[in-house]
């Protein structure tokens, strides 16, 4: 079965960096679009970044120039490098992928990122 396991979250000071990882299993990782979402307390879950199977990327305006999504198909892992972190980046970060025929969406358990001095 499909499994997504995030890691790498933690507490960091404003201006600091973190790298999140999402290890995928149970499907042919290299074929699928992968996304990072985040959800802050009291807010809706929002899309942060996505990467296609060919490596094309897209980002939310709020993280452009600070975050970088990448993937290693040999390791079945997608990453989110987060630089110049701000307190408003504090959230639980989730890894996501969708599959079709029939449609299903899969989520990891999330990893907490807290940006605070």
C-alpha positions in Angstrom: 0.0 0.0 0.0 1.0 3.6 -0.5 3.0 5.1 2.3 4.4 8.6 2.7 6.6 9.3 5.7 7.8 12.8 6.4 10.8 13.8 8.5 13.1 16.7 9.2 10.9 19.1 11.0 11.8 20.9 14.2 12.3 24.2 15.9 14.4 26.8 14.1 15.1 30.5 14.6 13.8 33.1 12.1 16.2 33.2 9.2 17.3 29.6 9.7 16.9 26.6 7.4 15.5 23.1 7.5 15.2 20.3 5.0 12.2 18.1 5.0 12.1 14.6 3.5 9.3 12.4 2.4 10.0 8.8 1.9 7.5 7.1 -0.4 6.7 3.4 -0.9 4.0 1.2 -2.3 3.9 2.8 -5.8 6.2 3.7 -8.7 7.4 6.9 -7.3 9.2 8.2 -10.4 5.9 8.4 -12.3 4.0 10.6 -10.0 3.6 14.3 -9.2 4.5 15.0 -5.6 3.5 18.0 -3.4 4.2 19.6 -0.1 1.3 21.2 1.8 1.2 22.9 5.2 -1.4 23.7 7.7 -1.0 26.3 10.4 -3.2 26.3 13.6 -6.7 27.6 12.8 -5.9 27.8 9.0 -6.8 25.7 6.0 -4.2 23.4 4.5 -2.4 25.1 1.7 -0.2 24.0 -1.2 3.4 24.9 -0.7 5.2 23.3 -3.7 4.9 20.6 -6.3 7.2 18.7 -8.6 6.3 16.7 -11.6 7.8 13.3 -12.6 10.1 15.2 -15.0 11.3 17.6 -12.4 9.2 20.7 -13.2 8.4 22.7 -10.1 5.9 25.2 -8.9 5.6 27.2 -5.6 3.2 29.2 -3.6 4.0 32.9 -3.9 4.7 33.1 -0.2 7.7 30.7 -0.4 9.1 31.5 -3.9 12.8 32.3 -3.7 13.1 30.7 -0.2 11.9 27.1 -0.6 13.1 24.5 -3.1 11.4 21.2 -3.8 13.4 18.3 -5.3 13.2 14.6 -5.8 15.5 11.6 -5.9 13.8 8.9 -7.8 16.5 6.4 -6.9 15.7 6.9 -3.2 11.9 7.3 -3.7 12.2 10.6 -1.7 11.0 14.1 -2.2 12.6 17.0 -0.3 11.7 20.5 0.7 14.6 22.8 1.4 13.4 25.7 3.4 15.7 28.8 3.8 15.2 32.2 5.3 12.4 30.8 7.5 9.8 33.2 9.0 7.5 32.8 11.9 4.6 32.6 9.5 6.1 29.4 8.0 5.2 27.6 11.3 2.9 24.7 10.4 2.6 21.0 10.1 4.0 20.1 6.7 2.5 17.2 4.7 3.7 15.2 1.7 1.0 14.3 -0.9 0.4 12.5 -4.1 -2.6 11.6 -6.2 -3.3 8.5 -8.2 -5.9 8.0 -10.9 -8.0 5.2 -12.2 -9.8 5.4 -9.7 -8.8 8.7 -8.1 -7.2 8.5 -4.7 -5.1 11.0 -2.7 -2.5 10.0 -0.2 -1.0 12.0 2.7 1.8 11.4 5.2 1.4 11.9 8.9 3.0 15.4 8.8 6.1 16.9 10.4 5.9 20.0 12.6 8.0 23.0 11.7 8.2 25.8 14.3 10.0 29.1 13.5 10.5 31.1 16.7 13.2 32.9 18.6 
